[in-house]
Structures are given as structure tokens and as C-alpha cells.
């Protein structure tokens, strides 16, 4: 399949250099790079957010009826 892709000049120069040094075509260098990137992507584990919950009994009584400004003030050292 043919397609057109715009790449930065410095990237194309690097591909040309690698192809020349390895006596390969630019196509084979780019194909190998794409296959490697795709394989790496497929092996990657999906991100899973670690459980950062803590034990406790919910909100402290001080914050039960507090608004966000009060909670933020307490979090940054300006207790209620």
C-alpha cells in the first residue's frame, strides 16, 4: 500500500544514514521501526490505577457539611 507521510527532515536524514550504513532500503528501515513500535505497543500492559484508599469511617465530622473552600483550606494548612 502506498501512502504519504510528512516527517521531519532530521528523521528522514537519520533513516537515510541507517539504510546506507546497513546497506538496506529506507523502506525496510522504516518498516522495521514501525513493526517494532507496534509490537511494543501490543505488549504494553494497560495502565491500572493503584488502590490508594485508606481505612476509616468516611468524612471526619468537621468536614461533613463543609464546602470545597473549607476542605481546600484545611488541606493546605488553614484548618477550619
C-alpha positions in Angstrom: 0.0 0.0 0.0 1.3 3.4 -0.8 0.7 6.4 1.4 2.2 9.8 2.0 3.6 10.8 5.4 5.2 14.1 6.4 8.3 13.5 8.6 10.8 16.0 10.0 13.9 16.4 7.8 16.2 15.3 10.6 14.3 12.0 11.0 14.5 11.3 7.3 18.2 12.0 7.3 18.7 9.6 10.1 16.7 6.9 8.3 18.8 7.5 5.2 22.0 7.2 7.2 20.9 3.9 8.8 19.9 2.5 5.5 23.2 3.5 3.9 25.3 2.1 6.8 23.3 -1.2 6.8 23.1 -1.5 3.0 19.3 -1.5 3.2 16.5 0.4 1.7 14.8 3.2 3.5 11.6 1.3 3.2 13.0 -1.7 5.1 14.4 0.5 7.9 11.0 2.3 8.3 9.1 -0.9 8.1 11.2 -2.5 10.8 10.8 0.6 13.0 7.0 0.5 12.6 6.8 -3.2 13.3 8.9 -2.8 16.4 6.8 0.1 17.7 3.6 -1.8 17.0 4.9 -4.9 18.8 6.0 -2.8 21.8 2.5 -1.2 21.9 0.8 -4.6 21.8 3.0 -6.0 24.7 2.3 -3.0 26.9 0.2 -3.6 29.9 -2.9 -1.4 30.2 -2.5 1.2 32.9 -4.2 0.3 36.1 -4.6 2.9 38.8 -3.3 1.6 42.1 -5.7 1.4 45.0 -4.8 4.4 47.2 -7.8 4.2 49.5 -7.3 4.3 53.3 -9.2 2.7 56.0 -11.5 4.9 58.0 -15.1 5.8 58.7 -15.7 8.3 55.9 -15.5 12.0 56.3 -14.5 13.5 59.6 -17.3 15.3 61.4 -15.6 18.6 60.8 -15.9 18.2 57.0 -19.4 16.7 56.8 -21.1 20.0 55.9 -18.0 21.8 54.7 -17.8 23.3 51.2 -14.9 22.8 48.9 -13.2 26.1 50.0 -13.1 24.8 53.6 -11.7 21.4 52.6 -9.1 23.0 50.4 -8.1 25.4 53.2 -7.7 22.5 55.6 -5.6 20.6 53.0 -3.2 23.5 52.6 -2.8 24.2 56.3 -5.5 26.7 57.0 -7.6 24.5 59.3 -11.3 25.3 59.9 
